Amino acid sequence: MNKTEQLETVVVIFGATGDLAKRKLFPSIYNLYKKGHLSSNFAVVGIGRRELSQEEFQANVQKSVSKLEVDEHLSEFANHFYYHPFDVTNRTSYLNLKDLLGELDQKYQTKGNRIFYLAMAPEFFGEIAGHLKQEGLTSTEGFSRLIIEKPFGHDYPSAEQLNEQIRHAFSEDQIYRIDHYLGKEMVQNIEVIRFANAIFEPLWNNRYIANIQVTSSEVLGVEDRGGYYENSGTLRDMVQNHMMQMVSLLAMEPPIKLTTDEIRSEKIKVLRAMRPIQETEVDDFFVRGQYTSGTINGEEVIGYREENNVRETSTTETYVAGKILIDNFRWAGVPFYIRTGKRMTEKSTIIIVQFKDIPMNLYFNQNDQNITPNLLVIHIQPNEGITLSLNARKSDQNFKTIPINLSYCNNCDDVVNTPEAYEKLLYDCMRGDATNFTHWDEVALSWKFVDPISHVWENKTDTIPNYKAGSMGPDEANLLLAKDGFYWWALPEAP
């Protein structure tokens, strides 16, 4: 294993028998262990309602990790895992957990360092946090940190109430609200692209940029999440967190230092500068959609209303497109267009920065040539990389001007070993680096922005569903840009 900074800690996972733990958390912890970021002085306690023996739980851990590869360290790794049947409403469960953590601190010399990961239903977040404090599980000589999965509330009032509950037990600098998009390699690279390249930062403003488009499309439908999605919808599931975070990174001012507080401060300024959408303006700025049956990759798929646990007359949106305006000196007049949805043409998360045309382009319409605007494309997933689209002249094209692409692929040579988002974020939390986690002020401002939109949609019965599975969304989303003289760029191929 690699010799790197090694961390000693006990990680307590509430919801350890769930899908997230099996698919993401266990493999991520294993990768940290294999890379040497975790010393032998660590333990993981799985919390769940069902009765499981220690051997059964460790076998489940090995099974979830062995899908990646077979490794000689796997059995040794699984021996660091302990299962604890738990009732989150029962004080005795917390006292028993406290005794177990004390034993593990002694056995593994973890210095009282504890991370509590809440990978379960959010209605239990406040109660669990309160019990952890009341029963003394956070009173150790080491650090105590709380990782919270989304959704953080259902709207601003519920998010505020939840935050108040948690803040009685943990201070803001102990709370790590996870947004896995912030762990993605190319999302983190947005700051580097902007602030480490002299050719971009001077142009990163309303004098040179016409618009910015952020697309996050999925091929999958809601699958077995129909019950959750009926109460959430795409606006809450994707826009309030992932999409708003990417916009804030694209629009933020350069921080005076690359520290957690300074970077968060600049992102918060962007969210404050977003022009509020009045309820009477929602139709002018946002479009929703819901998929019907269609064809994807040659296979027929059902519509949203035919999915399990979905109402036959549901108006829950599975697609959102919107126009965001940022009223500050740098971005006044530049639209940020976002779109995200399920059952779309392809799986892709991509950012396209469209630069303005040259005021008098000598080549425009010369000999029936159309000059393509310069584009900077940031590929976030599934492939990671950057493409810069320029115009050039090629002799084998009768000297016509054509677009050419300068591309860099970040993960083409080593897709298997590219760090997963959860792996990075878990490691950041262990190191105490909260830069890529969401501050409460970001959560609050995001909810305040989307709440008027959701309020209007919840009280409307307009025509929905309105796009076929396998398409890129409803026609209304194209009209949203056409009103400004723009159009959605086709998703370019990854470099």
Secondary structure as a PSIPRED ss2 file (coil, helix, strand):
# PSIPRED VFORMAT (PSIPRED V4.0)

   1 M C   1.000  0.000  0.000
   2 N C   1.000  0.000  0.000
   3 K C   1.000  0.000  0.000
   4 T C   1.000  0.000  0.000
   5 E C   1.000  0.000  0.000
   6 Q C   1.000  0.000  0.000
   7 L E   0.000  0.000  1.000
   8 E E   0.000  0.000  1.000
   9 T E   0.000  0.000  1.000
  10 V E   0.000  0.000  1.000
  11 V E   0.000  0.000  1.000
  12 V E   0.000  0.000  1.000
  13 I E   0.000  0.000  1.000
  14 F E   0.000  0.000  1.000
  15 G C   1.000  0.000  0.000
  16 A C   1.000  0.000  0.000
  17 T C   1.000  0.000  0.000
  18 G C   1.000  0.000  0.000
  19 D H   0.000  1.000  0.000
  20 L H   0.000  1.000  0.000
  21 A H   0.000  1.000  0.000
  22 K H   0.000  1.000  0.000
  23 R H   0.000  1.000  0.000
  24 K H   0.000  1.000  0.000
  25 L H   0.000  1.000  0.000
  26 F H   0.000  1.000  0.000
  27 P H   0.000  1.000  0.000
  28 S H   0.000  1.000  0.000
  29 I H   0.000  1.000  0.000
  30 Y H   0.000  1.000  0.000
  31 N H   0.000  1.000  0.000
  32 L H   0.000  1.000  0.000
  33 Y H   0.000  1.000  0.000
  34 K H   0.000  1.000  0.000
  35 K C   1.000  0.000  0.000
  36 G C   1.000  0.000  0.000
  37 H C   1.000  0.000  0.000
  38 L E   0.000  0.000  1.000
  39 S E   0.000  0.000  1.000
  40 S E   0.000  0.000  1.000
  41 N E   0.000  0.000  1.000
  42 F E   0.000  0.000  1.000
  43 A E   0.000  0.000  1.000
  44 V E   0.000  0.000  1.000
  45 V E   0.000  0.000  1.000
  46 G E   0.000  0.000  1.000
  47 I E   0.000  0.000  1.000
  48 G E   0.000  0.000  1.000
  49 R C   1.000  0.000  0.000
  50 R C   1.000  0.000  0.000
  51 E C   1.000  0.000  0.000
  52 L C   1.000  0.000  0.000
  53 S C   1.000  0.000  0.000
  54 Q H   0.000  1.000  0.000
  55 E H   0.000  1.000  0.000
  56 E H   0.000  1.000  0.000
  57 F H   0.000  1.000  0.000
  58 Q H   0.000  1.000  0.000
  59 A H   0.000  1.000  0.000
  60 N H   0.000  1.000  0.000
  61 V H   0.000  1.000  0.000
  62 Q H   0.000  1.000  0.000
  63 K H   0.000  1.000  0.000
  64 S H   0.000  1.000  0.000
  65 V H   0.000  1.000  0.000
  66 S H   0.000  1.000  0.000
  67 K C   1.000  0.000  0.000
  68 L C   1.000  0.000  0.000
  69 E C   1.000  0.000  0.000
  70 V C   1.000  0.000  0.000
  71 D C   1.000  0.000  0.000
  72 E C   1.000  0.000  0.000
  73 H C   1.000  0.000  0.000
  74 L H   0.000  1.000  0.000
  75 S H   0.000  1.000  0.000
  76 E H   0.000  1.000  0.000
  77 F H   0.000  1.000  0.000
  78 A H   0.000  1.000  0.000
  79 N C   1.000  0.000  0.000
  80 H C   1.000  0.000  0.000
  81 F E   0.000  0.000  1.000
  82 Y E   0.000  0.000  1.000
  83 Y E   0.000  0.000  1.000
  84 H E   0.000  0.000  1.000
  85 P E   0.000  0.000  1.000
  86 F C   1.000  0.000  0.000
  87 D C   1.000  0.000  0.000
  88 V C   1.000  0.000  0.000
  89 T C   1.000  0.000  0.000
  90 N C   1.000  0.000  0.000
  91 R H   0.000  1.000  0.000
  92 T H   0.000  1.000  0.000
  93 S H   0.000  1.000  0.000
  94 Y H   0.000  1.000  0.000
  95 L H   0.000  1.000  0.000
  96 N H   0.000  1.000  0.000
  97 L H   0.000  1.000  0.000
  98 K H   0.000  1.000  0.000
  99 D H   0.000  1.000  0.000
 100 L H   0.000  1.000  0.000
 101 L H   0.000  1.000  0.000
 102 G H   0.000  1.000  0.000
 103 E H   0.000  1.000  0.000
 104 L H   0.000  1.000  0.000
 105 D H   0.000  1.000  0.000
 106 Q H   0.000  1.000  0.000
 107 K H   0.000  1.000  0.000
 108 Y H   0.000  1.000  0.000
 109 Q C   1.000  0.000  0.000
 110 T C   1.000  0.000  0.000
 111 K C   1.000  0.000  0.000
 112 G C   1.000  0.000  0.000
 113 N C   1.000  0.000  0.000
 114 R E   0.000  0.000  1.000
 115 I E   0.000  0.000  1.000
 116 F E   0.000  0.000  1.000
 117 Y E   0.000  0.000  1.000
 118 L E   0.000  0.000  1.000
 119 A C   1.000  0.000  0.000
 120 M C   1.000  0.000  0.000
 121 A C   1.000  0.000  0.000
 122 P H   0.000  1.000  0.000
 123 E H   0.000  1.000  0.000
 124 F H   0.000  1.000  0.000
 125 F H   0.000  1.000  0.000
 126 G H   0.000  1.000  0.000
 127 E H   0.000  1.000  0.000
 128 I H   0.000  1.000  0.000
 129 A H   0.000  1.000  0.000
 130 G H   0.000  1.000  0.000
 131 H H   0.000  1.000  0.000
 132 L H   0.000  1.000  0.000
 133 K H   0.000  1.000  0.000
 134 Q H   0.000  1.000  0.000
 135 E C   1.000  0.000  0.000
 136 G C   1.000  0.000  0.000
 137 L C   1.000  0.000  0.000
 138 T C   1.000  0.000  0.000
 139 S C   1.000  0.000  0.000
 140 T C   1.000  0.000  0.000
 141 E C   1.000  0.000  0.000
 142 G C   1.000  0.000  0.000
 143 F C   1.000  0.000  0.000
 144 S E   0.000  0.000  1.000
 145 R E   0.000  0.000  1.000
 146 L E   0.000  0.000  1.000
 147 I E   0.000  0.000  1.000
 148 I E   0.000  0.000  1.000
 149 E C   1.000  0.000  0.000
 150 K C   1.000  0.000  0.000
 151 P C   1.000  0.000  0.000
 152 F C   1.000  0.000  0.000
 153 G C   1.000  0.000  0.000
 154 H C   1.000  0.000  0.000
 155 D C   1.000  0.000  0.000
 156 Y H   0.000  1.000  0.000
 157 P H   0.000  1.000  0.000
 158 S H   0.000  1.000  0.000
 159 A H   0.000  1.000  0.000
 160 E H   0.000  1.000  0.000
 161 Q H   0.000  1.000  0.000
 162 L H   0.000  1.000  0.000
 163 N H   0.000  1.000  0.000
 164 E H   0.000  1.000  0.000
 165 Q H   0.000  1.000  0.000
 166 I H   0.000  1.000  0.000
 167 R H   0.000  1.000  0.000
 168 H C   1.000  0.000  0.000
 169 A C   1.000  0.000  0.000
 170 F C   1.000  0.000  0.000
 171 S C   1.000  0.000  0.000
 172 E H   0.000  1.000  0.000
 173 D H   0.000  1.000  0.000
 174 Q H   0.000  1.000  0.000
 175 I E   0.000  0.000  1.000
 176 Y E   0.000  0.000  1.000
 177 R E   0.000  0.000  1.000
 178 I C   1.000  0.000  0.000
 179 D C   1.000  0.000  0.000
 180 H H   0.000  1.000  0.000
 181 Y H   0.000  1.000  0.000
 182 L H   0.000  1.000  0.000
 183 G H   0.000  1.000  0.000
 184 K C   1.000  0.000  0.000
 185 E H   0.000  1.000  0.000
 186 M H   0.000  1.000  0.000
 187 V H   0.000  1.000  0.000
 188 Q H   0.000  1.000  0.000
 189 N H   0.000  1.000  0.000
 190 I H   0.000  1.000  0.000
 191 E H   0.000  1.000  0.000
 192 V H   0.000  1.000  0.000
 193 I H   0.000  1.000  0.000
 194 R H   0.000  1.000  0.000
 195 F H   0.000  1.000  0.000
 196 A C   1.000  0.000  0.000
 197 N C   1.000  0.000  0.000
 198 A C   1.000  0.000  0.000
 199 I C   1.000  0.000  0.000
 200 F C   1.000  0.000  0.000
 201 E H   0.000  1.000  0.000
 202 P H   0.000  1.000  0.000
 203 L H   0.000  1.000  0.000
 204 W C   1.000  0.000  0.000
 205 N C   1.000  0.000  0.000
 206 N C   1.000  0.000  0.000
 207 R C   1.000  0.000  0.000
 208 Y C   1.000  0.000  0.000
 209 I E   0.000  0.000  1.000
 210 A E   0.000  0.000  1.000
 211 N E   0.000  0.000  1.000
 212 I E   0.000  0.000  1.000
 213 Q E   0.000  0.000  1.000
 214 V E   0.000  0.000  1.000
 215 T E   0.000  0.000  1.000
 216 S E   0.000  0.000  1.000
 217 S E   0.000  0.000  1.000
 218 E C   1.000  0.000  0.000
 219 V C   1.000  0.000  0.000
 220 L C   1.000  0.000  0.000
 221 G C   1.000  0.000  0.000
 222 V C   1.000  0.000  0.000
 223 E C   1.000  0.000  0.000
 224 D C   1.000  0.000  0.000
 225 R C   1.000  0.000  0.000
 226 G H   0.000  1.000  0.000
 227 G H   0.000  1.000  0.000
 228 Y H   0.000  1.000  0.000
 229 Y H   0.000  1.000  0.000
 230 E H   0.000  1.000  0.000
 231 N H   0.000  1.000  0.000
 232 S H   0.000  1.000  0.000
 233 G H   0.000  1.000  0.000
 234 T H   0.000  1.000  0.000
 235 L H   0.000  1.000  0.000
 236 R H   0.000  1.000  0.000
 237 D H   0.000  1.000  0.000
 238 M H   0.000  1.000  0.000
 239 V H   0.000  1.000  0.000
 240 Q H   0.000  1.000  0.000
 241 N H   0.000  1.000  0.000
 242 H H   0.000  1.000  0.000
 243 M H   0.000  1.000  0.000
 244 M H   0.000  1.000  0.000
 245 Q H   0.000  1.000  0.000
 246 M H   0.000  1.000  0.000
 247 V H   0.000  1.000  0.000
 248 S H   0.000  1.000  0.000
 249 L H   0.000  1.000  0.000
 250 L H   0.000  1.000  0.000
 251 A H   0.000  1.000  0.000
 252 M C   1.000  0.000  0.000
 253 E C   1.000  0.000  0.000
 254 P C   1.000  0.000  0.000
 255 P C   1.000  0.000  0.000
 256 I C   1.000  0.000  0.000
 257 K C   1.000  0.000  0.000
 258 L C   1.000  0.000  0.000
 259 T C   1.000  0.000  0.000
 260 T H   0.000  1.000  0.000
 261 D H   0.000  1.000  0.000
 262 E H   0.000  1.000  0.000
 263 I H   0.000  1.000  0.000
 264 R H   0.000  1.000  0.000
 265 S H   0.000  1.000  0.000
 266 E H   0.000  1.000  0.000
 267 K H   0.000  1.000  0.000
 268 I H   0.000  1.000  0.000
 269 K H   0.000  1.000  0.000
 270 V H   0.000  1.000  0.000
 271 L H   0.000  1.000  0.000
 272 R H   0.000  1.000  0.000
 273 A H   0.000  1.000  0.000
 274 M E   0.000  0.000  1.000
 275 R C   1.000  0.000  0.000
 276 P C   1.000  0.000  0.000
 277 I C   1.000  0.000  0.000
 278 Q C   1.000  0.000  0.000
 279 E H   0.000  1.000  0.000
 280 T H   0.000  1.000  0.000
 281 E H   0.000  1.000  0.000
 282 V H   0.000  1.000  0.000
 283 D H   0.000  1.000  0.000
 284 D H   0.000  1.000  0.000
 285 F H   0.000  1.000  0.000
 286 F E   0.000  0.000  1.000
 287 V E   0.000  0.000  1.000
 288 R E   0.000  0.000  1.000
 289 G E   0.000  0.000  1.000
 290 Q C   1.000  0.000  0.000
 291 Y E   0.000  0.000  1.000
 292 T E   0.000  0.000  1.000
 293 S C   1.000  0.000  0.000
 294 G E   0.000  0.000  1.000
 295 T E   0.000  0.000  1.000
 296 I E   0.000  0.000  1.000
 297 N C   1.000  0.000  0.000
 298 G C   1.000  0.000  0.000
 299 E E   0.000  0.000  1.000
 300 E E   0.000  0.000  1.000
 301 V E   0.000  0.000  1.000
 302 I C   1.000  0.000  0.000
 303 G C   1.000  0.000  0.000
 304 Y H   0.000  1.000  0.000
 305 R H   0.000  1.000  0.000
 306 E H   0.000  1.000  0.000
 307 E C   1.000  0.000  0.000
 308 N C   1.000  0.000  0.000
 309 N C   1.000  0.000  0.000
 310 V C   1.000  0.000  0.000
 311 R C   1.000  0.000  0.000
 312 E C   1.000  0.000  0.000
 313 T C   1.000  0.000  0.000
 314 S C   1.000  0.000  0.000
 315 T C   1.000  0.000  0.000
 316 T C   1.000  0.000  0.000
 317 E C   1.000  0.000  0.000
 318 T C   1.000  0.000  0.000
 319 Y E   0.000  0.000  1.000
 320 V E   0.000  0.000  1.000
 321 A E   0.000  0.000  1.000
 322 G E   0.000  0.000  1.000
 323 K E   0.000  0.000  1.000
 324 I E   0.000  0.000  1.000
 325 L E   0.000  0.000  1.000
 326 I E   0.000  0.000  1.000
 327 D C   1.000  0.000  0.000
 328 N C   1.000  0.000  0.000
 329 F C   1.000  0.000  0.000
 330 R C   1.000  0.000  0.000
 331 W C   1.000  0.000  0.000
 332 A C   1.000  0.000  0.000
 333 G C   1.000  0.000  0.000
 334 V C   1.000  0.000  0.000
 335 P E   0.000  0.000  1.000
 336 F E   0.000  0.000  1.000
 337 Y E   0.000  0.000  1.000
 338 I E   0.000  0.000  1.000
 339 R E   0.000  0.000  1.000
 340 T E   0.000  0.000  1.000
 341 G E   0.000  0.000  1.000
 342 K C   1.000  0.000  0.000
 343 R C   1.000  0.000  0.000
 344 M E   0.000  0.000  1.000
 345 T C   1.000  0.000  0.000
 346 E C   1.000  0.000  0.000
 347 K C   1.000  0.000  0.000
 348 S E   0.000  0.000  1.000
 349 T E   0.000  0.000  1.000
 350 I E   0.000  0.000  1.000
 351 I E   0.000  0.000  1.000
 352 I E   0.000  0.000  1.000
 353 V E   0.000  0.000  1.000
 354 Q E   0.000  0.000  1.000
 355 F E   0.000  0.000  1.000
 356 K C   1.000  0.000  0.000
 357 D C   1.000  0.000  0.000
 358 I C   1.000  0.000  0.000
 359 P C   1.000  0.000  0.000
 360 M C   1.000  0.000  0.000
 361 N C   1.000  0.000  0.000
 362 L C   1.000  0.000  0.000
 363 Y C   1.000  0.000  0.000
 364 F C   1.000  0.000  0.000
 365 N C   1.000  0.000  0.000
 366 Q H   0.000  1.000  0.000
 367 N H   0.000  1.000  0.000
 368 D H   0.000  1.000  0.000
 369 Q C   1.000  0.000  0.000
 370 N C   1.000  0.000  0.000
 371 I C   1.000  0.000  0.000
 372 T C   1.000  0.000  0.000
 373 P C   1.000  0.000  0.000
 374 N C   1.000  0.000  0.000
 375 L E   0.000  0.000  1.000
 376 L E   0.000  0.000  1.000
 377 V E   0.000  0.000  1.000
 378 I E   0.000  0.000  1.000
 379 H E   0.000  0.000  1.000
 380 I E   0.000  0.000  1.000
 381 Q E   0.000  0.000  1.000
 382 P C   1.000  0.000  0.000
 383 N C   1.000  0.000  0.000
 384 E C   1.000  0.000  0.000
 385 G E   0.000  0.000  1.000
 386 I E   0.000  0.000  1.000
 387 T E   0.000  0.000  1.000
 388 L E   0.000  0.000  1.000
 389 S E   0.000  0.000  1.000
 390 L E   0.000  0.000  1.000
 391 N E   0.000  0.000  1.000
 392 A E   0.000  0.000  1.000
 393 R E   0.000  0.000  1.000
 394 K C   1.000  0.000  0.000
 395 S H   0.000  1.000  0.000
 396 D H   0.000  1.000  0.000
 397 Q H   0.000  1.000  0.000
 398 N C   1.000  0.000  0.000
 399 F C   1.000  0.000  0.000
 400 K C   1.000  0.000  0.000
 401 T E   0.000  0.000  1.000
 402 I E   0.000  0.000  1.000
 403 P E   0.000  0.000  1.000
 404 I E   0.000  0.000  1.000
 405 N E   0.000  0.000  1.000
 406 L E   0.000  0.000  1.000
 407 S E   0.000  0.000  1.000
 408 Y E   0.000  0.000  1.000
 409 C E   0.000  0.000  1.000
 410 N C   1.000  0.000  0.000
 411 N C   1.000  0.000  0.000
 412 C C   1.000  0.000  0.000
 413 D C   1.000  0.000  0.000
 414 D C   1.000  0.000  0.000
 415 V C   1.000  0.000  0.000
 416 V C   1.000  0.000  0.000
 417 N C   1.000  0.000  0.000
 418 T C   1.000  0.000  0.000
 419 P C   1.000  0.000  0.000
 420 E C   1.000  0.000  0.000
 421 A H   0.000  1.000  0.000
 422 Y H   0.000  1.000  0.000
 423 E H   0.000  1.000  0.000
 424 K H   0.000  1.000  0.000
 425 L H   0.000  1.000  0.000
 426 L H   0.000  1.000  0.000
 427 Y H   0.000  1.000  0.000
 428 D H   0.000  1.000  0.000
 429 C H   0.000  1.000  0.000
 430 M H   0.000  1.000  0.000
 431 R H   0.000  1.000  0.000
 432 G C   1.000  0.000  0.000
 433 D C   1.000  0.000  0.000
 434 A C   1.000  0.000  0.000
 435 T C   1.000  0.000  0.000
 436 N C   1.000  0.000  0.000
 437 F C   1.000  0.000  0.000
 438 T E   0.000  0.000  1.000
 439 H C   1.000  0.000  0.000
 440 W H   0.000  1.000  0.000
 441 D H   0.000  1.000  0.000
 442 E H   0.000  1.000  0.000
 443 V H   0.000  1.000  0.000
 444 A H   0.000  1.000  0.000
 445 L H   0.000  1.000  0.000
 446 S H   0.000  1.000  0.000
 447 W H   0.000  1.000  0.000
 448 K H   0.000  1.000  0.000
 449 F H   0.000  1.000  0.000
 450 V H   0.000  1.000  0.000
 451 D H   0.000  1.000  0.000
 452 P H   0.000  1.000  0.000
 453 I H   0.000  1.000  0.000
 454 S H   0.000  1.000  0.000
 455 H H   0.000  1.000  0.000
 456 V H   0.000  1.000  0.000
 457 W H   0.000  1.000  0.000
 458 E H   0.000  1.000  0.000
 459 N C   1.000  0.000  0.000
 460 K C   1.000  0.000  0.000
 461 T C   1.000  0.000  0.000
 462 D C   1.000  0.000  0.000
 463 T C   1.000  0.000  0.000
 464 I C   1.000  0.000  0.000
 465 P C   1.000  0.000  0.000
 466 N C   1.000  0.000  0.000
 467 Y E   0.000  0.000  1.000
 468 K E   0.000  0.000  1.000
 469 A C   1.000  0.000  0.000
 470 G C   1.000  0.000  0.000
 471 S E   0.000  0.000  1.000
 472 M C   1.000  0.000  0.000
 473 G C   1.000  0.000  0.000
 474 P C   1.000  0.000  0.000
 475 D H   0.000  1.000  0.000
 476 E H   0.000  1.000  0.000
 477 A H   0.000  1.000  0.000
 478 N H   0.000  1.000  0.000
 479 L H   0.000  1.000  0.000
 480 L H   0.000  1.000  0.000
 481 L H   0.000  1.000  0.000
 482 A H   0.000  1.000  0.000
 483 K C   1.000  0.000  0.000
 484 D C   1.000  0.000  0.000
 485 G C   1.000  0.000  0.000
 486 F C   1.000  0.000  0.000
 487 Y C   1.000  0.000  0.000
 488 W C   1.000  0.000  0.000
 489 W C   1.000  0.000  0.000
 490 A C   1.000  0.000  0.000
 491 L C   1.000  0.000  0.000
 492 P C   1.000  0.000  0.000
 493 E C   1.000  0.000  0.000
 494 A C   1.000  0.000  0.000
 495 P C   1.000  0.000  0.000
